[in-house]
Amino acid sequence: MPHLLFTLVLAFAMMTALWPLSIALKDVSIVDILWAPAFAILGWALAYVEGGADMRGWVCLALVSLWAVRLGTHILMRRLKSGKEDHRYTSIRRKYGNRFPVLSLVVIFWLQAALLWLISLPLQAAISAHTALTYADIIGFFVIFAGIVVEGVADAQLTAFRAKPGGADSVLDTGVWRWSRHPNYFGDFLIWWGFFLVAVAGGAPWWTVAGPIVMTALLMHYSGAGLMEDTITKRRPAYQAYIESTSRFFPRPPARK
């Protein structure tokens, strides 16, 4: 993996370039729109500087691009419909006041850049590998695609539910949401462990496992499910019954009421 410094600089360059726009728009949540596309940009840029990729690399680029377009478009549409900054960033903005614009460069944009680079390590390794495809690659490709489908279905079901009268304040407990309280995050989990499986099949260094481990921690405990469930029962009392009957993360049949 000879181009780690290049991808690190590129990750920070992309996020730093977005920072002045967030100040002009007074909206830090635009970083979420770039999050998924940034992985695809990083992957394609890496393939370019390496003079191309083999079959493993091209399939990975196609899959990460499919995921990036789908998720990036979903977050963009959600942002345009809401017409306001994500409440997580708004609370931080209120907390730090006039210091927030400068502070956001470090604690939001540069943090996102570091996470982008770290999580993408298996993707980078898979693109840089030049070995014959194996059955492990095929399994990895399937896991990635399954993750994209699960995440897409979960987002579509939630969007349709919230569009119904009263949906914004109710709890969705049907469809894939009947099996997991965070099926969209579980889909993301599958995607990055799938990329790691492909990377290992291509001979990736063992330490690239840091990527899916960090993503799993974020999804389950920090910016994903953990952050959401810290306050959701206060906003939606019916969510407590949902917690008691439905798996937090990994899908399983719901408990009988």
N, C-alpha and C positions, 0 to 999 in steps of 0.2 A: 504494500500500500504506500507507494512513493509520493503521493500527492496530498497527504493529510494537512500540510501547512496551507496549500492552495485552497482546500475546501474550508478550512477554519477561517481564513481571511475572507473568503467569499460569503460565508455565513454571517460574519460580523458586518461586512459591507452592505449586504441586503437589508439587515435590520437597522443599521445606522442610517441608511438612505431613507427608510420609512419614517424615522423619528421626526424630522422637520415637518413632514406632512401631517403627522398626528397633532403637532402643535398648532398648525394652521387650521386644522379641522376641529381642534379641541376634542379629539376622539382617539384614545389609545387603543380601543378595541379593533382598529383596522389591522393590528398585528395578527389577530386571529384569522383574518381573511387570507393573509399571506402565508400562514403557518404551513398548510399542506402544500401549496404550490412551491414554497421554498425548497422542499425536499426534492421535488421534480427538477427544479432549476439547478440545484446542486448536483444532482445525478447526471443530467445532460451536460453540464459544464465539465464534470469529471471525465465523462466519455469523450468529450471534444479534446481536452488536453492530452488524453491518452491515445488519441488517434483512432478512436472507435471502441467497440466492445465485441465479445463473442456472443453466441446464442443466449447464454445465461444472462449476460448484461443487458441485451436488447429486451428480453422478456421482463426483466426487473424494471427497466426503464418504462416499458409499456404499462406495467402494473402500477408503478408509483405515479405515473402520469394520469392514469384512470382514476386513482384514488384522489389525487391532488385536484383534478378538475371537478370531480363530484363533490368533495367536501368543501373546497374553496367556494364553489358556486352556492352551495347550501348555506354557508355562513354569510356570504355576501347578501343573498336574498333575505335571510333572517335579519341582518343588520338594516337593510333598506326598509323592511317592513316595520321594524321597531322604531326607527328614526332617532335612536338615542344610543349613547355609549353603554356598553355592558355594565351592569350594576356592580360587578366586582371591581372594575377599574374606577368607577365613580366613587365608591367608598374610599379607595386609596387616595383619589384626588382630593376628597374632602378632608381626609386626615392630614395631608401634608401641605395643602393650600398652595401658596405661591412657589414653594419649592418643588412641587410635583413635576412641572415640565422637564426640568433638568434631571431630577431624580429618576424619572421614567426611563431615561436613556439607559441607565445602569440596571435598575431593578426589573425592568420589563423588557426592553428591546435587546440589551446585551445578554441578559439572562436567557431570553428566547434563542439568541444566536448560539450560545454555548450549548443549550439543550438540543437545538437543531443539529449541530455538528456531532454531538455525542450519540444521539439516538440514531443518526444516519450511518453510523460506522458499519453495520452489517450490509447496508445498501451499497456503501462505497466499496466494501470488500468484494461483494458479488460482482460489481461492475468491473473491478480491477482484476478479478480472477480470469485466468485463461486456461481452464482445464475442461475435459470432456464432461458433458452432462451425465448425471447419475439419477437413480431412482429417488434419492433424497431430494434432488432438485425438483422433480415432478411433485413430490409430496409438499415441498415448500411452496411451490407455485400455487398448488391447490389451496393450501392454508391461507396464503395471501389473498387469493381471489374470494375465498369464503368469507374472510374478514371484511373485504370491501362490500360484499353483498349484505352481510349481517348489519354492518354499520349503515349502509344506504337504506335498507328496509326499516331499520329502527328510526332513523331520522325522518323518513317519509311518513311513517305511522304517527310519530309525535307531531309533525307539522300538521297533518290532517286533523288530529285530535284537538290541537290547540285552536284550529280555525273554527271549530264548532262553538255554538253559544255556551258559555260557561267553561269551555275547555281549558282556558288559561289558568283557572283556579282549581281545576279538578285533577284527579290522579288517573293516568293511563295505566290500566292493568290488563290489557288484552293484547293479542298478537304476540310478537316477540317480547313485549314488555310484561307478559304474564310469566315468563320464564326467568327473567332477570330484571332487576331495577335499573340496570345500566347496560342494556344490550349494545348500544352504540359504542360505549367504551370497550366492551368485550370484543367487538369487531376490530377496533384499533389494536387491541392486545394481540389478536390473531395475526394481523398484518405484520407487526414488527417481529414477532417470534417466527413467522414464516420467512421473512427476509433473513433472519439469523440462520435458519435451517439451510437456506440456499447458500448463504455465505460460507457456512461450515462445509457444505458439499464441495465448494470450490477451493477449500484449503485455507479459509480465513483464520487469522490469529485468534486464540482463545479469548483475548480481552475484548473482542468486539461484542461479547455477550453483555457488556456494559450498556449497550444501546437498548435492547429490549428490557433489561432489568430496570433502567431508569424510567422508561416509558411505563412499565407496569406499576412502578411506585407512584408515578404521577397520576395515572388513571385510577388507581385503587385508593390512594391515601391523601393526595395533595390537591392538584388542580382539577381532578375529575370527580369521582364519586365521593371521596371524603369531604372535599370542600362543599359540594352541593348539599350533602346530607347534614352538614353542621347546623343549618338554619331552616331547612325545608319544612320540618314539622311545625315550625312556628308560623310559616306562611300558608301551609296546607295541612290542617289537622288530620285529614283523612289519610295522609301519607303514613301515619303510624301503623294503621291496619295493614297497609301495603307492605311495610317492613316486616311485619310478623308473618306474612304469608308467602313472600317472594324472596328468592335468592338475591343477595346484594350485588354479585358480580357474575360469577360463573353460572350459566343457565342450568336449571334443574326444574322438574315438575313442581308447581306451586303446592304449598301445604294446604291441607283441607281446612276450611274455616269452621 
